[in-house]
């Protein structure tokens, strides 16, 4: 399959990705979730370059000649990566609609790791919900503590409107979400290698 027969849209669904994977050995899947999320579960043959690492290597990644599909948990981080890569000149670049969530729901093949970590959106919900509950409980003693809940709510509202997540960015830096397995030099070599 040549890159000319790739879908004309930047967003593809799970069945389109499955078809392209079967027809185009040069297709590259770039997973921009944290290393911990990637180790837990990922699409076979995909490469992990976490979104917080991508910025340092955006020019090199934009120079990859092969078509690339970006994947994250639900689509938000892949959309951010898409913006960075297209701004750097990358073409034949697509986003998997719904990310790993939709891929797994559609029965797509996955590789499971030995350790299961929570997806970033689940971690954000846990921390944000915990902060709201704690601030409400604390407000029974210190009434002004309710403003922490208001701050969390405002942050979540802004996160939805801007399709960014400051809390997710902070959580991504925790050791729980990190691995030492992202060899960017090796990833770039593999991304540029022609299929056998």
SERO-4910 file (N, C-alpha, C, O; in steps of 0.05 Angstrom, whole numbers):
BEGIN
 pado doro    nc1    nc2    nc3   cac1   cac2   cac3    cc1    cc2    cc3    oc1    oc2    oc3
  Unk    A     17    -24      0      0      0      0     18     25      0     35     27     17
  Unk    A     14     42    -18     29     67    -19     17     88     -1     -7     85      6
  Unk    A     32    108      6     21    129     23     -1    144      9    -17    157     23
  Unk    A     -2    142    -17    -23    156    -32    -51    144    -26    -71    157    -30
  Unk    A    -52    118    -17    -77    105    -12    -85    107     18   -105     95     26
  Unk    A    -70    122     34    -78    126     61   -103    144     62   -108    159     43
  Unk    A   -119    141     83   -143    158     84   -136    188     82   -114    196     91
  Unk    A   -154    204     70   -149    232     67   -152    248     92   -144    272     93
  Unk    A   -163    236    113   -167    251    138   -144    245    157   -131    224    155
  Unk    A   -139    263    176   -119    258    196   -128    240    218   -111    230    233
  Unk    A   -154    235    221   -165    218    242   -175    192    229   -191    193    210
  Unk    A   -165    170    239   -173    144    229   -185    128    252   -177    132    275
  Unk    A   -203    109    246   -214     92    267   -199     65    268   -181     60    253
  Unk    A   -207     49    287   -193     24    292   -193      5    268   -173     -8    262
  Unk    A   -216      4    254   -217    -15    231   -200     -5    208   -187    -21    194
  Unk    A   -198     22    205   -180     32    184   -151     27    192   -135     19    174
  Unk    A   -144     30    217   -116     24    225   -110     -5    221    -88    -12    211
  Unk    A   -128    -23    228   -123    -51    224   -119    -58    195   -100    -73    188
  Unk    A   -135    -46    177   -131    -50    148   -104    -40    138    -90    -53    123
  Unk    A    -97    -15    147    -72     -4    138    -48    -20    148    -29    -25    134
  Unk    A    -50    -30    173    -29    -47    185    -25    -72    168     -2    -81    164
  Unk    A    -47    -83    158    -45   -108    142    -34   -103    114    -22   -121    102
  Unk    A    -38    -79    103    -31    -73     76     -5    -58     72      7    -59     51
  Unk    A      4    -43     93     28    -26     89     49    -33    110     47    -24    133
  Unk    A     69    -48    102     90    -55    122    107    -32    131    122    -34    150
  Unk    A    105     -9    116    121     15    124    107     33    144    118     52    154
  Unk    A     82     26    151     67     42    170     81     41    197     90     20    206
  Unk    A     82     64    211     94     65    237     72     75    257     58     94    251
  Unk    A     71     62    280     52     71    301     68     82    323     85     69    335
  Unk    A     63    107    329     78    122    350     59    127    374     39    142    371
  Unk    A     65    114    396     49    116    420     61    138    438     84    135    446
  Unk    A     45    158    444     55    181    459     47    181    488     49    202    502
  Unk    A     37    158    498     31    156    526     57    154    543     78    152    531
  Unk    A     54    154    569     78    151    586     89    123    582     76    105    573
  Unk    A    115    120    590    128     94    588    113     73    604    111     50    596
  Unk    A    103     81    628     88     62    645     63     53    632     56     29    633
  Unk    A     48     71    619     23     63    605     30     45    582     16     25    577
  Unk    A     51     51    567     59     35    544     67      7    553     59    -13    540
  Unk    A     82      5    575     91    -21    585     67    -38    593     67    -62    591
  Unk    A     46    -25    603     22    -40    612      8    -53    588      2    -77    590
  Unk    A      4    -38    567    -10    -49    543     -4    -30    520     -5     -6    522
  Unk    A      2    -43    497      6    -27    472      0    -43    448     -3    -68    449
  Unk    A     -2    -30    425     -7    -43    400     19    -56    391     40    -43    391
  Unk    A     18    -82    382     43    -95    373     57    -79    351     45    -69    333
  Unk    A     84    -76    354    100    -62    334    100    -32    337    113    -18    322
  Unk    A     86    -22    357     86      7    361    111     16    376    125      0    389
  Unk    A    117     42    373    141     54    386    131     74    406    112     89    402
  Unk    A    145     75    429    137     94    450    156    118    451    180    115    456
  Unk    A    144    142    447    158    167    451    138    184    467    120    196    455
  Unk    A    140    184    494    121    199    510    119    228    501    139    240    492
  Unk    A     95    239    504     90    267    495    110    287    507    118    305    493
  Unk    A    118    283    532    136    302    544    165    299    533    181    317    537
  Unk    A    171    278    519    197    274    506    196    282    476    216    290    465
  Unk    A    172    281    465    169    286    436    179    314    428    191    316    407
  Unk    A    174    334    444    182    361    437    211    364    431    219    379    414
  Unk    A    228    349    446    257    351    443    266    339    416    287    346    405
  Unk    A    249    321    405    257    306    381    238    310    358    237    295    339
  Unk    A    221    332    360    200    336    340    211    338    311    199    328    293
  Unk    A    234    351    308    245    354    281    253    327    269    247    321    246
  Unk    A    267    311    285    275    284    276    251    267    270    251    252    250
  Unk    A    231    268    287    207    252    283    191    262    258    179    245    244
  Unk    A    191    288    253    177    298    230    191    290    204    178    289    183
  Unk    A    217    283    206    232    275    182    228    245    175    238    236    155
  Unk    A    214    230    192    209    202    186    193    200    160    172    213    157
  Unk    A    204    185    141    192    183    114    166    167    113    149    172     96
  Unk    A    163    148    131    140    130    131    115    144    142    117    163    157
  Unk    A     92    134    134     67    144    146     67    136    176     76    114    183
  Unk    A     56    154    192     56    150    221     27    153    231     13    172    223
  Unk    A     19    135    250     -6    138    264      1    143    293     16    128    305
  Unk    A    -10    164    304     -6    172    332    -27    159    350    -51    159    343
  Unk    A    -18    149    373    -37    135    391    -31    145    419     -8    149    427
  Unk    A    -53    149    434    -50    154    463    -74    138    476    -84    120    464
  Unk    A    -82    146    500   -103    131    513   -130    136    501   -146    118    495
  Unk    A   -137    162    496   -163    169    486   -163    189    462   -184    193    450
  Unk    A   -140    200    456   -138    218    433   -127    246    439   -117    259    421
  Unk    A   -128    255    464   -119    282    471    -90    286    467    -82    306    454
  Unk    A    -73    268    477    -44    272    475    -36    267    446    -17    281    437
  Unk    A    -49    249    432    -42    245    403    -48    270    387    -34    276    368
  Unk    A    -70    283    394    -77    308    381    -55    330    385    -48    344    367
  Unk    A    -45    332    410    -24    351    416      1    343    400     14    361    389
  Unk    A      8    318    399     32    309    384     28    315    355     47    323    341
  Unk    A      4    311    344     -2    316    316      3    346    310     15    352    290
  Unk    A     -5    363    328      0    392    324     29    399    323     38    414    306
  Unk    A     45    387    341     74    392    341     87    381    316    104    394    304
  Unk    A     80    357    308     92    344    285     84    358    258    101    361    240
  Unk    A     59    365    255     51    379    231     64    406    229     72    415    207
  Unk    A     67    420    252     80    446    252    110    443    243    121    462    232
  Unk    A    121    420    249    149    415    241    151    404    213    174    398    204
  Unk    A    129    400    199    129    393    171    123    364    165    125    355    142
  Unk    A    115    348    185    108    320    180     82    317    164     62    330    171
  Unk    A     83    301    143     59    294    128     54    265    131     69    251    145
  Unk    A     33    255    119     24    227    123     24    220    153     38    201    161
  Unk    A      9    236    168      7    233    197    -22    231    205    -38    247    196
  Unk    A    -28    211    221    -56    206    228    -58    202    258    -39    195    272
  Unk    A    -82    205    269    -89    200    297   -109    177    298   -128    177    283
  Unk    A   -104    159    317   -123    137    321   -146    148    338   -142    155    362
  Unk    A   -169    150    326   -193    161    340   -199    144    365   -202    120    363
  Unk    A   -201    157    388   -207    142    412   -184    128    425   -187    116    446
  Unk    A   -161    128    412   -137    117    423   -138     87    431   -154     72    419
  Unk    A   -123     80    451   -122     52    460   -149     43    470   -155     19    468
  Unk    A   -164     61    481   -191     54    491   -208     43    469   -220     21    472
  Unk    A   -209     56    446   -225     47    424   -212     22    410   -226      4    401
  Unk    A   -185     22    409   -172     -1    397   -178    -26    412   -185    -47    400
  Unk    A   -177    -26    439   -182    -49    455   -212    -56    453   -219    -80    452
  Unk    A   -230    -36    453   -258    -41    452   -266    -55    425   -285    -70    424
  Unk    A   -250    -49    404   -255    -61    377   -242    -88    375   -243   -100    353
  Unk    A   -229    -97    396   -216   -124    395   -189   -124    381   -179   -145    372
  Unk    A   -176   -100    379   -149    -99    367   -128   -114    383   -130   -116    407
  Unk    A   -109   -125    368    -87   -140    382    -71   -121    400    -66    -98    393
  Unk    A    -63   -131    423    -47   -116    442    -26   -133    454    -28   -158    455
  Unk    A     -5   -120    464     16   -134    480     12   -124    508     12   -100    514
  Unk    A     10   -143    527      7   -136    556     34   -139    569     49   -159    564
  Unk    A     41   -120    587     66   -122    602     61   -137    628     39   -147    634
  Unk    A     83   -140    643     82   -154    669     69   -138    691     58   -149    710
  Unk    A     71   -112    689     60    -94    710     37    -78    698     40    -67    676
  Unk    A     16    -76    713     -7    -60    703     -7    -34    718     -9    -33    743
  Unk    A     -7    -12    703     -9     15    714    -34     27    704    -44     21    682
  Unk    A    -45     45    719    -69     59    711    -63     78    688    -41     90    686
  Unk    A    -82     80    669    -80    100    647    -80    128    659    -91    132    681
  Unk    A    -69    147    645    -66    174    655    -93    187    662    -95    200    683
  Unk    A   -113    183    645   -139    195    651   -150    185    677   -164    199    692
  Unk    A   -146    159    683   -155    147    708   -140    159    732   -152    165    753
  Unk    A   -114    163    729    -98    175    750   -107    204    755   -109    212    779
  Unk    A   -113    219    734   -123    246    738   -150    246    753   -153    262    771
  Unk    A   -168    229    745   -194    227    758   -191    220    788   -204    232    805
  Unk    A   -172    202    794   -167    194    822   -156    217    838   -167    223    860
  Unk    A   -136    230    828   -124    252    843   -143    276    845   -146    287    867
  Unk    A   -156    283    824   -175    306    825   -198    300    844   -206    317    860
  Unk    A   -209    276    841   -231    268    859   -223    268    888   -237    276    906
  Unk    A   -198    258    893   -188    257    921   -184    285    932   -190    290    955
  Unk    A   -174    303    915   -170    331    924   -197    344    930   -199    359    950
  Unk    A   -217    339    914   -244    351    919   -256    340    945   -265    355    961
  Unk    A   -255    313    948   -265    302    973   -251    312    998   -263    318   1018
  Unk    A   -224    314    996   -208    323   1019   -215    352   1025   -217    360   1048
  Unk    A   -218    369   1004   -224    397   1009   -252    401   1021   -256    418   1038
  Unk    A   -271    385   1012   -298    387   1024   -297    378   1053   -309    391   1070
  Unk    A   -284    356   1059   -281    347   1086   -267    368   1104   -275    373   1126
  Unk    A   -245    379   1093   -230    399   1108   -247    424   1112   -243    439   1132
  Unk    A   -265    430   1093   -281    455   1096   -300    454   1119   -311    475   1127
  Unk    A   -305    430   1130   -322    428   1154   -308    441   1178   -321    450   1197
  Unk    A   -281    440   1177   -265    452   1199   -254    480   1191   -255    499   1206
  Unk    A   -245    481   1166   -233    506   1155   -250    513   1131   -244    504   1109
  Unk    A   -270    530   1134   -289    536   1112   -275    545   1085   -286    539   1064
  Unk    A   -253    558   1087   -240    567   1062   -228    544   1046   -219    548   1023
  Unk    A   -226    520   1057   -215    497   1043   -232    490   1019   -223    476   1000
  Unk    A   -258    499   1019   -275    493    996   -264    505    970   -271    495    948
  Unk    A   -247    525    972   -236    538    948   -217    519    933   -213    523    909
  Unk    A   -205    500    947   -189    480    934   -206    464    914   -198    459    891
  Unk    A   -230    456    923   -248    442    905   -256    459    881   -257    449    859
  Unk    A   -260    485    886   -266    503    864   -243    505    845   -246    507    820
  Unk    A   -218    506    855   -195    507    838   -192    482    821   -185    484    798
  Unk    A   -197    459    833   -195    433    818   -216    433    796   -211    426    773
  Unk    A   -241    442    803   -262    443    783   -255    462    760   -260    456    737
  Unk    A   -243    485    766   -235    504    746   -214    492    728   -214    495    704
  Unk    A   -194    478    741   -173    465    725   -184    444    706   -175    442    684
  Unk    A   -203    428    716   -216    407    699   -231    420    676   -231    410    654
  Unk    A   -245    442    682   -260    456    661   -241    466    639   -246    462    616
  Unk    A   -220    479    648   -200    490    629   -187    467    613   -182    469    589
  Unk    A   -182    444    627   -170    421    614   -188    411    591   -178    405    569
  Unk    A   -214    411    595   -232    402    575   -233    421    551   -233    413    528
  Unk    A   -235    447    558   -237    468    537   -211    469    520   -213    472    495
  Unk    A   -188    467    533   -163    471    518   -151    444    508   -132    444    493
  Unk    A   -164    422    516   -154    395    509   -125    391    518   -109    378    504
  Unk    A   -118    402    541    -92    398    554    -98    390    582   -121    391    592
  Unk    A    -77    381    596    -82    373    624    -56    377    640    -38    360    639
  Unk    A    -56    399    655    -32    405    672    -28    383    693     -5    376    699
  Unk    A    -50    373    705    -47    352    725    -36    327    712    -19    314    724
  Unk    A    -45    320    689    -34    297    675     -5    300    668     11    281    670
  Unk    A      3    324    660     31    330    654     48    326    679     70    315    678
  Unk    A     38    335    702     53    331    727     54    302    735     76    292    743
  Unk    A     32    288    733     31    259    741     49    243    722     61    223    731
  Unk    A     52    251    697     68    236    678     98    236    686    113    218    679
  Unk    A    106    256    702    134    258    711    140    240    735    163    238    743
  Unk    A    120    229    748    124    212    772    138    186    764    134    176    742
  Unk    A    155    176    781    170    151    775    151    128    767    158    111    751
  Unk    A    127    127    779    107    107    773    101    106    743     95     84    732
  Unk    A    102    128    730     95    130    701    119    129    683    116    130    658
  Unk    A    143    128    694    167    129    678    179    101    674    175     83    690
  Unk    A    194     98    652    210     74    648    236     84    637    239    107    628
  Unk    A    256     66    637    281     74    625    285     60    598    307     57    588
  Unk    A    262     53    585    263     37    561    259     53    535    260     42    514
  Unk    A    255     80    537    251     96    513    279    104    503    290    124    511
  Unk    A    289     88    484    314     94    471    308    109    446    304     97    425
  Unk    A    308    136    448    300    153    425    317    149    401    307    150    378
  Unk    A    343    144    404    361    139    381    352    114    367    350    113    342
  Unk    A    348     93    383    339     67    371    311     70    358    306     58    337
  Unk    A    293     85    371    267     89    360    268    103    333    255     95    314
  Unk    A    285    124    332    287    139    306    299    121    284    290    122    261
  Unk    A    319    104    291    330     86    271    309     67    261    306     62    237
  Unk    A    293     55    280    272     36    272    250     50    256    240     38    236
  Unk    A    243     74    264    222     88    249    230     93    220    212     94    203
  Unk    A    255     97    215    265    104    188    273     79    172    279     82    148
  Unk    A    274     56    184    282     31    170    260     23    151    236     23    157
  Unk    A    268     15    128    249      4    108    240    -24    116    255    -39    128
  Unk    A    215    -30    110    205    -57    116    219    -77     99    227    -72     76
  Unk    A    223   -101    111    237   -123     96    219   -134     75    228   -153     60
***
